Amino acid sequence: MRMKRYAGLFINALVCLILVLLGNAMTPRPGVSSGNGNPAILLLIPLGILFSVLVYQWIRILKNVKMAPSVSSLLIIALAGYIIAGYAYQLHRLDIYREIQAAAFESRYGEADWAHIESITDGILSIHMNNQFFNWNTYFMMIAFSLLLCFLYKLIQGMMYRKQGASAKK
């Protein structure tokens, strides 16, 4: 039974990775017109569902693992730190990506139109941003966030259990 849970978690994580890489592949080359709309936004629907299932799977797998509140707290802080560092890295990569876009526009049109570059690299609606939202870094941030939610759940559950145990003894 436990092996099925591990296999389910692995398959779910693999499907999430495939969807993330598919979204990344939908990014047009720098300096190229993108057409209308961003079909990769539709990938957020199955990713959201799979993310919820992923959190549930982590909770089920780690259900019987006994953990001191200090360990849970430390893991939550470490995962939050990882997610914050991943976000900062992603912002850094966005600046680099804008420079790449500028170089592509400059080689194609003779000058970089920064207003246009800012407009196509601002927000999730732009197809040019797919490689910024769908990449290895954001995939691992998603896995880390699912673990963070799992450990937060375990911490709250443990606190409630201890509180109930203390009130039952009175």
Secondary structure, 3 states (H helix, E strand, C coil): CHHHHHHHHHHHHHHHHHHHHHHHHCCCCCCCCCCCCCHHHHHHHHHHHHHHHHHHHHHHHCCCCCCCHHHHHHHHHHHHHHHHHHHHHHHHHHHHHHHHHHHHHHHHHCCCCHHHHHHHCCCCCCHHHHHHHCCHHHHHHHHHHHHHHHHHHHHHHHHHHHHHHHHHHC
